Amino acid sequence: MRSLAVMYVQRQISPVKVMGVLLTLLLTACYYVKHRPESIFKNTTAGAFKVAIILPGPIDDESWNQSGYTGLKLIQKQLGAEIAYTANVTTNNAEAIIRQYAQKEFDFIIIHGGNYVKASEIVAKEFPRSKFAIVGSYGGNNSNLGALAFRSNEVGYLAGVIAALKTQTHKVAFIGGEPLLITKEQAILLERGIKKTNPNINVSINWVNSWRDPDTAKSIAQAQIAQGVDILVTDADFGNLGAIQAAASHKSVGVITWMYAIVGDEDKYQLAANNIIARVVQQVPQLLLEGATLAQQGRWEGKQYKFGFLEGSQELTSFNSSLTPKQTELVKSIKQDIITGKIDIFP
C-alpha cells in the first residue's frame, strides 16, 4: 500500500513539475561535483615521507594547478614520497583542509598559491612538527612555515635584454597578471634590462589584475600595439593567450611569454608561433621538488626559498631562431653574469 504522503504528493504535483524539480536537483548535483573540493587520500605507511598539496583549481587545467600536481608526482618519483592532494580549494575551506593533512601527520604540506597565507599561519602554529610551504611571495615564520618562489628578477632582467635587442620601434610593453610583490619586482628588472641594453627604449607596464582574463589582456595588448609597441612581454597566465591573439594579427609584433613546463601548455601558443621570440619556462615541478628535498633532509627552516637559473627552476629560451648568433652569445654571457652575481638583479 502506498503511503498517504506519496498519494498526497501525486495529487498535488503534476508530472511536469516533478520532472522540473528532478532536473533542478540533477543540475545542482552536477555543479557541486564539478566544483567541490576533490581530495585524494591514500593509506600511508608508518615512517614514510608524506607530502600533500592543496590547489585552487583542477589538476588538468594545463596551467598553474596542473604544474603543482605534476610537481607532486615528481616528488613521489624522485623522493619515494607518499602523496595526497586536494583540488578546487577556496579561501573559505583552506584552513580546514590544511588542518586535515596536518592531523594525518603529513611531513610536508604544499599550499599552491598566495591566497591561503592566513589559513596556513593558523594551522602551522597548531602543528609545529609539520612543515608547510606556500608557493609564492611570503617571508616565512622562521620555524615551520616557509615559501617557495622563483628568482623572477633574474629572468625578468634577461627578458628585458632580449626585448631591447628585438624591438624596431623602441617601444616595449609588459602585461602582467596581478601586481604582486614578485611580479612587480619582475617588471622593474625587465625595464632595467631593457634600459641597460638601450636607454632610448620606451617601456610601458600594464596589469590585467587577474590571472584568468584573456579578454582584458587582449584589449591591453591591442591598445599597446596601436601605440607602436612591437614587443609584448606577457606574464598573465591565461591572460597570455589574449595578448598572443592580439599579436597574431601583426607580423611585426614579437612576444616574450611565460609558460609552465607541463604537458599541453606549449600547444596553446601555436596560434601565434611566428610571433613568439622567446619563452620563459617556469619549472614549477622542479621548484616543488627542491622544497620537498629540504624538508625530507630536515633542512626546512620556515623561510623564503628562491630558485632560478642556477638550479634550473627557470629558463628563458629563444623560439624559431629569433636571435642572431651574436645576440645569442650576448644573452648567454649576460645570463652567466646574473648567475655569478656580476649583475645586480635586486629592485
GULO-819233 format. One record per residue (C-alpha): x, y, z; residue number from 1; chain. Coordinates in steps of 0.5 Angstrom, whole numbers, plus 2048, in hexadecimal, padded with zeros to 3 digits. Each point is the difference from the previous one (the first is absolute). Example, Ala and Ser with C-alpha at 12.3 -4.5 7.8 and 13.67 -1.06 7.14 Angstrom:
<rs>
<r xx="819" yy="7F7" zz="810" resi="1" chain="A"/>
<r xx="802" yy="807" zz="7FE" resi="2" chain="A"/>
</rs>
This chain:
<rs>
<r xx="800" yy="800" zz="800" resi="1" chain="A"/>
<r xx="803" yy="807" zz="7FE" resi="2" chain="A"/>
<r xx="801" yy="805" zz="806" resi="3" chain="A"/>
<r xx="7FB" yy="805" zz="801" resi="4" chain="A"/>
<r xx="806" yy="805" zz="7FF" resi="5" chain="A"/>
<r xx="801" yy="7FD" zz="7F9" resi="6" chain="A"/>
<r xx="7F9" yy="801" zz="7FE" resi="7" chain="A"/>
<r xx="7FF" yy="807" zz="802" resi="8" chain="A"/>
<r xx="807" yy="802" zz="7FC" resi="9" chain="A"/>
<r xx="7FD" yy="7FD" zz="7FA" resi="10" chain="A"/>
<r xx="7F9" yy="803" zz="800" resi="11" chain="A"/>
<r xx="804" yy="807" zz="802" resi="12" chain="A"/>
<r xx="806" yy="800" zz="7FB" resi="13" chain="A"/>
<r xx="7FF" yy="7FF" zz="7F8" resi="14" chain="A"/>
<r xx="805" yy="7FB" zz="7FD" resi="15" chain="A"/>
<r xx="803" yy="806" zz="7FC" resi="16" chain="A"/>
<r xx="801" yy="804" zz="807" resi="17" chain="A"/>
<r xx="803" yy="7F9" zz="802" resi="18" chain="A"/>
<r xx="805" yy="800" zz="7FA" resi="19" chain="A"/>
<r xx="802" yy="807" zz="801" resi="20" chain="A"/>
<r xx="802" yy="7FF" zz="808" resi="21" chain="A"/>
<r xx="804" yy="7FA" zz="7FE" resi="22" chain="A"/>
<r xx="803" yy="804" zz="7FA" resi="23" chain="A"/>
<r xx="802" yy="805" zz="805" resi="24" chain="A"/>
<r xx="803" yy="7FB" zz="805" resi="25" chain="A"/>
<r xx="804" yy="7FD" zz="7FB" resi="26" chain="A"/>
<r xx="803" yy="806" zz="7FD" resi="27" chain="A"/>
<r xx="801" yy="803" zz="807" resi="28" chain="A"/>
<r xx="804" yy="7F9" zz="802" resi="29" chain="A"/>
<r xx="804" yy="800" zz="7F9" resi="30" chain="A"/>
<r xx="802" yy="807" zz="802" resi="31" chain="A"/>
<r xx="802" yy="7FE" zz="807" resi="32" chain="A"/>
<r xx="804" yy="7FA" zz="7FD" resi="33" chain="A"/>
<r xx="804" yy="804" zz="7FB" resi="34" chain="A"/>
<r xx="802" yy="806" zz="805" resi="35" chain="A"/>
<r xx="800" yy="7FD" zz="807" resi="36" chain="A"/>
<r xx="807" yy="7FE" zz="803" resi="37" chain="A"/>
<r xx="803" yy="7FA" zz="7FE" resi="38" chain="A"/>
<r xx="804" yy="7FC" zz="805" resi="39" chain="A"/>
<r xx="804" yy="7FA" zz="7FF" resi="40" chain="A"/>
<r xx="803" yy="7FD" zz="806" resi="41" chain="A"/>
<r xx="804" yy="7F9" zz="800" resi="42" chain="A"/>
<r xx="801" yy="7FC" zz="805" resi="43" chain="A"/>
<r xx="807" yy="802" zz="803" resi="44" chain="A"/>
<r xx="806" yy="7FB" zz="802" resi="45" chain="A"/>
<r xx="803" yy="802" zz="807" resi="46" chain="A"/>
<r xx="806" yy="803" zz="800" resi="47" chain="A"/>
<r xx="7FF" yy="802" zz="7F8" resi="48" chain="A"/>
<r xx="802" yy="807" zz="7FE" resi="49" chain="A"/>
<r xx="7F9" yy="803" zz="7FF" resi="50" chain="A"/>
<r xx="7FE" yy="806" zz="7FB" resi="51" chain="A"/>
<r xx="7FA" yy="804" zz="7FF" resi="52" chain="A"/>
<r xx="7FE" yy="805" zz="7FB" resi="53" chain="A"/>
<r xx="7FA" yy="805" zz="800" resi="54" chain="A"/>
<r xx="7FE" yy="803" zz="7FA" resi="55" chain="A"/>
<r xx="7FB" yy="806" zz="7FE" resi="56" chain="A"/>
<r xx="7FE" yy="7FC" zz="7FA" resi="57" chain="A"/>
<r xx="7FF" yy="7FA" zz="7FC" resi="58" chain="A"/>
<r xx="806" yy="7FC" zz="7FF" resi="59" chain="A"/>
<r xx="7FF" yy="7FF" zz="7F8" resi="60" chain="A"/>
<r xx="800" yy="808" zz="7FE" resi="61" chain="A"/>
<r xx="806" yy="800" zz="7FC" resi="62" chain="A"/>
<r xx="803" yy="806" zz="805" resi="63" chain="A"/>
<r xx="801" yy="801" zz="807" resi="64" chain="A"/>
<r xx="7FC" yy="7FB" zz="803" resi="65" chain="A"/>
<r xx="803" yy="7FA" zz="7FC" resi="66" chain="A"/>
<r xx="807" yy="803" zz="801" resi="67" chain="A"/>
<r xx="7FF" yy="7FF" zz="807" resi="68" chain="A"/>
<r xx="7FD" yy="7F9" zz="7FF" resi="69" chain="A"/>
<r xx="806" yy="7FE" zz="7FB" resi="70" chain="A"/>
<r xx="805" yy="802" zz="806" resi="71" chain="A"/>
<r xx="7FC" yy="7FC" zz="805" resi="72" chain="A"/>
<r xx="801" yy="7FA" zz="7FB" resi="73" chain="A"/>
<r xx="808" yy="802" zz="7FF" resi="74" chain="A"/>
<r xx="801" yy="800" zz="808" resi="75" chain="A"/>
<r xx="7FC" yy="7F9" zz="800" resi="76" chain="A"/>
<r xx="805" yy="7FD" zz="7FB" resi="77" chain="A"/>
<r xx="807" yy="803" zz="802" resi="78" chain="A"/>
<r xx="7FF" yy="800" zz="807" resi="79" chain="A"/>
<r xx="7FC" yy="7FA" zz="801" resi="80" chain="A"/>
<r xx="7FA" yy="804" zz="804" resi="81" chain="A"/>
<r xx="7F9" yy="7FE" zz="801" resi="82" chain="A"/>
<r xx="7FC" yy="805" zz="7FE" resi="83" chain="A"/>
<r xx="7F9" yy="803" zz="800" resi="84" chain="A"/>
<r xx="7FC" yy="807" zz="7FD" resi="85" chain="A"/>
<r xx="7FA" yy="804" zz="801" resi="86" chain="A"/>
<r xx="7FE" yy="804" zz="7FA" resi="87" chain="A"/>
<r xx="7FB" yy="806" zz="7FF" resi="88" chain="A"/>
<r xx="802" yy="802" zz="807" resi="89" chain="A"/>
<r xx="7FC" yy="807" zz="801" resi="90" chain="A"/>
<r xx="803" yy="805" zz="806" resi="91" chain="A"/>
<r xx="7FA" yy="7FE" zz="804" resi="92" chain="A"/>
<r xx="801" yy="7F9" zz="800" resi="93" chain="A"/>
<r xx="808" yy="800" zz="800" resi="94" chain="A"/>
<r xx="801" yy="800" zz="808" resi="95" chain="A"/>
<r xx="7FC" yy="7FA" zz="801" resi="96" chain="A"/>
<r xx="803" yy="7FC" zz="7FA" resi="97" chain="A"/>
<r xx="808" yy="802" zz="802" resi="98" chain="A"/>
<r xx="7FE" yy="7FE" zz="807" resi="99" chain="A"/>
<r xx="7FD" yy="7FA" zz="7FE" resi="100" chain="A"/>
<r xx="807" yy="7FE" zz="7FD" resi="101" chain="A"/>
<r xx="804" yy="802" zz="806" resi="102" chain="A"/>
<r xx="7FB" yy="7FC" zz="804" resi="103" chain="A"/>
<r xx="802" yy="7FA" zz="7FC" resi="104" chain="A"/>
<r xx="808" yy="801" zz="801" resi="105" chain="A"/>
<r xx="802" yy="802" zz="7F9" resi="106" chain="A"/>
<r xx="807" yy="803" zz="801" resi="107" chain="A"/>
<r xx="800" yy="805" zz="7FA" resi="108" chain="A"/>
<r xx="7F9" yy="804" zz="7FE" resi="109" chain="A"/>
<r xx="801" yy="804" zz="7FA" resi="110" chain="A"/>
<r xx="7FB" yy="806" zz="7FF" resi="111" chain="A"/>
<r xx="800" yy="801" zz="7F9" resi="112" chain="A"/>
<r xx="7FE" yy="808" zz="800" resi="113" chain="A"/>
<r xx="801" yy="806" zz="804" resi="114" chain="A"/>
<r xx="7F8" yy="800" zz="801" resi="115" chain="A"/>
<r xx="801" yy="7FC" zz="806" resi="116" chain="A"/>
<r xx="805" yy="803" zz="805" resi="117" chain="A"/>
<r xx="7FC" yy="802" zz="806" resi="118" chain="A"/>
<r xx="7FD" yy="7F9" zz="800" resi="119" chain="A"/>
<r xx="807" yy="7FD" zz="7FF" resi="120" chain="A"/>
<r xx="802" yy="804" zz="806" resi="121" chain="A"/>
<r xx="7FB" yy="7FE" zz="805" resi="122" chain="A"/>
<r xx="801" yy="7F8" zz="7FE" resi="123" chain="A"/>
<r xx="808" yy="801" zz="800" resi="124" chain="A"/>
<r xx="7FF" yy="803" zz="807" resi="125" chain="A"/>
<r xx="7FC" yy="7FA" zz="803" resi="126" chain="A"/>
<r xx="804" yy="7FB" zz="7FC" resi="127" chain="A"/>
<r xx="808" yy="802" zz="801" resi="128" chain="A"/>
<r xx="802" yy="7F9" zz="7FE" resi="129" chain="A"/>
<r xx="7FD" yy="800" zz="7F9" resi="130" chain="A"/>
<r xx="804" yy="804" zz="7FB" resi="131" chain="A"/>
<r xx="7FC" yy="805" zz="7FC" resi="132" chain="A"/>
<r xx="802" yy="803" zz="7F9" resi="133" chain="A"/>
<r xx="7FC" yy="806" zz="7FD" resi="134" chain="A"/>
<r xx="801" yy="800" zz="7F8" resi="135" chain="A"/>
<r xx="801" yy="808" zz="7FF" resi="136" chain="A"/>
<r xx="803" yy="806" zz="804" resi="137" chain="A"/>
<r xx="800" yy="7FF" zz="807" resi="138" chain="A"/>
<r xx="805" yy="801" zz="805" resi="139" chain="A"/>
<r xx="7FF" yy="7FA" zz="805" resi="140" chain="A"/>
<r xx="7FF" yy="800" zz="807" resi="141" chain="A"/>
<r xx="808" yy="7FD" zz="801" resi="142" chain="A"/>
<r xx="7FD" yy="7FA" zz="803" resi="143" chain="A"/>
<r xx="7FC" yy="7FB" zz="7FC" resi="144" chain="A"/>
<r xx="7FC" yy="804" zz="7FB" resi="145" chain="A"/>
<r xx="804" yy="803" zz="7FA" resi="146" chain="A"/>
<r xx="7FF" yy="802" zz="7F9" resi="147" chain="A"/>
<r xx="803" yy="7FD" zz="7F9" resi="148" chain="A"/>
<r xx="801" yy="805" zz="7FB" resi="149" chain="A"/>
<r xx="804" yy="802" zz="7F9" resi="150" chain="A"/>
<r xx="805" yy="805" zz="800" resi="151" chain="A"/>
<r xx="7FC" yy="803" zz="7FB" resi="152" chain="A"/>
<r xx="804" yy="806" zz="800" resi="153" chain="A"/>
<r xx="806" yy="7FC" zz="7FC" resi="154" chain="A"/>
<r xx="7FB" yy="7FE" zz="7FA" resi="155" chain="A"/>
<r xx="7FD" yy="807" zz="800" resi="156" chain="A"/>
<r xx="806" yy="803" zz="7FF" resi="157" chain="A"/>
<r xx="802" yy="7FB" zz="7FB" resi="158" chain="A"/>
<r xx="7FA" yy="801" zz="7FC" resi="159" chain="A"/>
<r xx="801" yy="808" zz="800" resi="160" chain="A"/>
<r xx="806" yy="7FF" zz="7FD" resi="161" chain="A"/>
<r xx="7FD" yy="7FB" zz="7FA" resi="162" chain="A"/>
<r xx="7FA" yy="805" zz="7FF" resi="163" chain="A"/>
<r xx="805" yy="806" zz="7FF" resi="164" chain="A"/>
<r xx="804" yy="7FC" zz="7FB" resi="165" chain="A"/>
<r xx="7FA" yy="7FF" zz="7FC" resi="166" chain="A"/>
<r xx="7FC" yy="806" zz="800" resi="167" chain="A"/>
<r xx="800" yy="804" zz="7FA" resi="168" chain="A"/>
<r xx="7FB" yy="806" zz="802" resi="169" chain="A"/>
<r xx="804" yy="801" zz="807" resi="170" chain="A"/>
<r xx="7F9" yy="7FE" zz="804" resi="171" chain="A"/>
<r xx="7FF" yy="7FA" zz="804" resi="172" chain="A"/>
<r xx="7FA" yy="7FE" zz="805" resi="173" chain="A"/>
<r xx="800" yy="7FC" zz="806" resi="174" chain="A"/>
<r xx="7F9" yy="7FD" zz="801" resi="175" chain="A"/>
<r xx="800" yy="7FC" zz="807" resi="176" chain="A"/>
<r xx="7FA" yy="7FD" zz="804" resi="177" chain="A"/>
<r xx="800" yy="803" zz="807" resi="178" chain="A"/>
<r xx="804" yy="805" zz="802" resi="179" chain="A"/>
<r xx="803" yy="7FB" zz="806" resi="180" chain="A"/>
<r xx="807" yy="802" zz="803" resi="181" chain="A"/>
<r xx="803" yy="7FA" zz="7FC" resi="182" chain="A"/>
<r xx="7FD" yy="803" zz="7F9" resi="183" chain="A"/>
<r xx="801" yy="807" zz="802" resi="184" chain="A"/>
<r xx="808" yy="7FE" zz="801" resi="185" chain="A"/>
<r xx="800" yy="7FC" zz="7FA" resi="186" chain="A"/>
<r xx="7FD" yy="806" zz="7FC" resi="187" chain="A"/>
<r xx="805" yy="805" zz="803" resi="188" chain="A"/>
<r xx="806" yy="7FB" zz="7FE" resi="189" chain="A"/>
<r xx="7FD" yy="800" zz="7F9" resi="190" chain="A"/>
<r xx="800" yy="807" zz="7FF" resi="191" chain="A"/>
<r xx="807" yy="800" zz="803" resi="192" chain="A"/>
<r xx="803" yy="7FB" zz="7FB" resi="193" chain="A"/>
<r xx="7FD" yy="804" zz="7FA" resi="194" chain="A"/>
<r xx="802" yy="807" zz="802" resi="195" chain="A"/>
<r xx="807" yy="7FD" zz="802" resi="196" chain="A"/>
<r xx="800" yy="7FD" zz="7F8" resi="197" chain="A"/>
<r xx="7FD" yy="806" zz="7FD" resi="198" chain="A"/>
<r xx="7FF" yy="806" zz="805" resi="199" chain="A"/>
<r xx="7FB" yy="803" zz="7FA" resi="200" chain="A"/>
<r xx="7FB" yy="7FB" zz="800" resi="201" chain="A"/>
<r xx="7F9" yy="802" zz="803" resi="202" chain="A"/>
<r xx="7FD" yy="7FB" zz="805" resi="203" chain="A"/>
<r xx="7F9" yy="7FF" zz="802" resi="204" chain="A"/>
<r xx="7FE" yy="7FC" zz="806" resi="205" chain="A"/>
<r xx="7F9" yy="7FD" zz="800" resi="206" chain="A"/>
<r xx="7FC" yy="7FC" zz="805" resi="207" chain="A"/>
<r xx="7FA" yy="7FC" zz="7FE" resi="208" chain="A"/>
<r xx="7FE" yy="7FF" zz="807" resi="209" chain="A"/>
<r xx="7FE" yy="7F9" zz="7FF" resi="210" chain="A"/>
<r xx="804" yy="7F9" zz="7FE" resi="211" chain="A"/>
<r xx="7FA" yy="7FE" zz="7FC" resi="212" chain="A"/>
<r xx="7FE" yy="805" zz="7FC" resi="213" chain="A"/>
<r xx="802" yy="7FF" zz="7F9" resi="214" chain="A"/>
<r xx="7FB" yy="806" zz="7FD" resi="215" chain="A"/>
<r xx="803" yy="805" zz="804" resi="216" chain="A"/>
<r xx="807" yy="7FE" zz="7FF" resi="217" chain="A"/>
<r xx="7FE" yy="800" zz="7F8" resi="218" chain="A"/>
<r xx="7FD" yy="807" zz="801" resi="219" chain="A"/>
<r xx="806" yy="803" zz="803" resi="220" chain="A"/>
<r xx="805" yy="7FD" zz="7FB" resi="221" chain="A"/>
<r xx="7FC" yy="803" zz="7FA" resi="222" chain="A"/>
<r xx="800" yy="807" zz="803" resi="223" chain="A"/>
<r xx="807" yy="7FF" zz="801" resi="224" chain="A"/>
<r xx="801" yy="7FE" zz="7F9" resi="225" chain="A"/>
<r xx="7FC" yy="805" zz="7FE" resi="226" chain="A"/>
<r xx="805" yy="805" zz="803" resi="227" chain="A"/>
<r xx="806" yy="7FD" zz="7FC" resi="228" chain="A"/>
<r xx="802" yy="7FA" zz="805" resi="229" chain="A"/>
<r xx="804" yy="7FB" zz="7FC" resi="230" chain="A"/>
<r xx="802" yy="7FB" zz="806" resi="231" chain="A"/>
<r xx="7FB" yy="7FE" zz="805" resi="232" chain="A"/>
<r xx="803" yy="7FC" zz="807" resi="233" chain="A"/>
<r xx="7FA" yy="7FD" zz="803" resi="234" chain="A"/>
<r xx="7FF" yy="7FC" zz="807" resi="235" chain="A"/>
<r xx="7F9" yy="800" zz="801" resi="236" chain="A"/>
<r xx="7FF" yy="7F8" zz="800" resi="237" chain="A"/>
<r xx="7F9" yy="7FF" zz="7FC" resi="238" chain="A"/>
<r xx="801" yy="807" zz="7FE" resi="239" chain="A"/>
<r xx="806" yy="7FF" zz="7FC" resi="240" chain="A"/>
<r xx="7FB" yy="7FD" zz="7FB" resi="241" chain="A"/>
<r xx="7FD" yy="806" zz="7FF" resi="242" chain="A"/>
<r xx="806" yy="804" zz="7FF" resi="243" chain="A"/>
<r xx="802" yy="7FB" zz="7FB" resi="244" chain="A"/>
<r xx="7FA" yy="800" zz="7FC" resi="245" chain="A"/>
<r xx="801" yy="808" zz="7FF" resi="246" chain="A"/>
<r xx="807" yy="7FF" zz="7FE" resi="247" chain="A"/>
<r xx="7FE" yy="7FA" zz="7FB" resi="248" chain="A"/>
<r xx="7FC" yy="806" zz="7FB" resi="249" chain="A"/>
<r xx="807" yy="803" zz="800" resi="250" chain="A"/>
<r xx="806" yy="7FD" zz="7FD" resi="251" chain="A"/>
<r xx="805" yy="805" zz="802" resi="252" chain="A"/>
<r xx="7FE" yy="7FF" zz="807" resi="253" chain="A"/>
<r xx="804" yy="7FC" zz="805" resi="254" chain="A"/>
<r xx="7FE" yy="7FC" zz="806" resi="255" chain="A"/>
<r xx="804" yy="7FE" zz="806" resi="256" chain="A"/>
<r xx="7FB" yy="7FC" zz="804" resi="257" chain="A"/>
<r xx="801" yy="7FC" zz="807" resi="258" chain="A"/>
<r xx="7FD" yy="7F9" zz="800" resi="259" chain="A"/>
<r xx="800" yy="7F9" zz="804" resi="260" chain="A"/>
<r xx="805" yy="7FA" zz="7FF" resi="261" chain="A"/>
<r xx="7FA" yy="7FC" zz="7FF" resi="262" chain="A"/>
<r xx="7FC" yy="7FB" zz="7FB" resi="263" chain="A"/>
<r xx="7FC" yy="804" zz="7FC" resi="264" chain="A"/>
<r xx="802" yy="807" zz="802" resi="265" chain="A"/>
<r xx="804" yy="801" zz="7FA" resi="266" chain="A"/>
<r xx="7FA" yy="7FE" zz="7FB" resi="267" chain="A"/>
<r xx="7FD" yy="807" zz="802" resi="268" chain="A"/>
<r xx="805" yy="804" zz="7FD" resi="269" chain="A"/>
<r xx="800" yy="7FD" zz="7F9" resi="270" chain="A"/>
<r xx="7FA" yy="805" zz="7FE" resi="271" chain="A"/>
<r xx="806" yy="805" zz="7FF" resi="272" chain="A"/>
<r xx="806" yy="7FC" zz="800" resi="273" chain="A"/>
<r xx="804" yy="805" zz="7FB" resi="274" chain="A"/>
<r xx="7FF" yy="806" zz="805" resi="275" chain="A"/>
<r xx="803" yy="7FD" zz="806" resi="276" chain="A"/>
<r xx="807" yy="801" zz="800" resi="277" chain="A"/>
<r xx="802" yy="7FE" zz="807" resi="278" chain="A"/>
<r xx="7FC" yy="7FC" zz="805" resi="279" chain="A"/>
<r xx="801" yy="800" zz="808" resi="280" chain="A"/>
<r xx="7FF" yy="7F9" zz="802" resi="281" chain="A"/>
<r xx="7FE" yy="7FF" zz="808" resi="282" chain="A"/>
<r xx="803" yy="7F9" zz="802" resi="283" chain="A"/>
<r xx="7FA" yy="800" zz="806" resi="284" chain="A"/>
<r xx="801" yy="7F9" zz="801" resi="285" chain="A"/>
<r xx="808" yy="801" zz="801" resi="286" chain="A"/>
<r xx="7FE" yy="805" zz="805" resi="287" chain="A"/>
<r xx="7FC" yy="7FC" zz="804" resi="288" chain="A"/>
<r xx="805" yy="7FA" zz="800" resi="289" chain="A"/>
<r xx="805" yy="805" zz="803" resi="290" chain="A"/>
<r xx="7FC" yy="802" zz="805" resi="291" chain="A"/>
<r xx="7FE" yy="7F9" zz="802" resi="292" chain="A"/>
<r xx="807" yy="7FD" zz="800" resi="293" chain="A"/>
<r xx="802" yy="806" zz="805" resi="294" chain="A"/>
<r xx="7FA" yy="7FD" zz="804" resi="295" chain="A"/>
<r xx="802" yy="7F9" zz="800" resi="296" chain="A"/>
<r xx="807" yy="801" zz="801" resi="297" chain="A"/>
<r xx="7FE" yy="804" zz="807" resi="298" chain="A"/>
<r xx="802" yy="807" zz="7FD" resi="299" chain="A"/>
<r xx="7FA" yy="803" zz="7FF" resi="300" chain="A"/>
<r xx="800" yy="807" zz="805" resi="301" chain="A"/>
<r xx="7FA" yy="803" zz="7FE" resi="302" chain="A"/>
<r xx="803" yy="806" zz="7FC" resi="303" chain="A"/>
<r xx="7FF" yy="802" zz="7F9" resi="304" chain="A"/>
<r xx="804" yy="7FC" zz="7FB" resi="305" chain="A"/>
<r xx="801" yy="802" zz="7F9" resi="306" chain="A"/>
<r xx="803" yy="7FC" zz="7FA" resi="307" chain="A"/>
<r xx="801" yy="803" zz="7F9" resi="308" chain="A"/>
<r xx="806" yy="7FF" zz="7FA" resi="309" chain="A"/>
<r xx="805" yy="7FC" zz="805" resi="310" chain="A"/>
<r xx="7FB" yy="7FB" zz="802" resi="311" chain="A"/>
<r xx="7FD" yy="7FF" zz="7F9" resi="312" chain="A"/>
<r xx="7F9" yy="802" zz="803" resi="313" chain="A"/>
<r xx="7FF" yy="806" zz="7FB" resi="314" chain="A"/>
<r xx="803" yy="800" zz="7F9" resi="315" chain="A"/>
<r xx="7FF" yy="805" zz="7FA" resi="316" chain="A"/>
<r xx="800" yy="7FD" zz="7F9" resi="317" chain="A"/>
<r xx="800" yy="803" zz="7F9" resi="318" chain="A"/>
<r xx="7FB" yy="7FE" zz="7FB" resi="319" chain="A"/>
<r xx="800" yy="7FF" zz="7F9" resi="320" chain="A"/>
<r xx="808" yy="802" zz="800" resi="321" chain="A"/>
<r xx="7FD" yy="807" zz="801" resi="322" chain="A"/>
<r xx="807" yy="803" zz="803" resi="323" chain="A"/>
<r xx="806" yy="800" zz="7FB" resi="324" chain="A"/>
<r xx="806" yy="7FC" zz="802" resi="325" chain="A"/>
<r xx="804" yy="807" zz="803" resi="326" chain="A"/>
<r xx="7F9" yy="801" zz="804" resi="327" chain="A"/>
<r xx="800" yy="7F9" zz="803" resi="328" chain="A"/>
<r xx="807" yy="801" zz="802" resi="329" chain="A"/>
<r xx="7FF" yy="806" zz="804" resi="330" chain="A"/>
<r xx="7FA" yy="7FE" zz="803" resi="331" chain="A"/>
<r xx="804" yy="7F9" zz="803" resi="332" chain="A"/>
<r xx="805" yy="805" zz="802" resi="333" chain="A"/>
<r xx="7FB" yy="804" zz="804" resi="334" chain="A"/>
<r xx="7FD" yy="7FA" zz="803" resi="335" chain="A"/>
<r xx="806" yy="7FE" zz="803" resi="336" chain="A"/>
<r xx="802" yy="807" zz="803" resi="337" chain="A"/>
<r xx="7F9" yy="7FF" zz="803" resi="338" chain="A"/>
<r xx="801" yy="7F9" zz="803" resi="339" chain="A"/>
<r xx="807" yy="802" zz="802" resi="340" chain="A"/>
<r xx="7FE" yy="807" zz="803" resi="341" chain="A"/>
<r xx="803" yy="805" zz="7FC" resi="342" chain="A"/>
<r xx="7F9" yy="803" zz="7FE" resi="343" chain="A"/>
<r xx="7FC" yy="803" zz="806" resi="344" chain="A"/>
<r xx="7F9" yy="7FD" zz="7FF" resi="345" chain="A"/>
<r xx="7FD" yy="803" zz="806" resi="346" chain="A"/>
<r xx="7FB" yy="805" zz="800" resi="347" chain="A"/>
</rs>
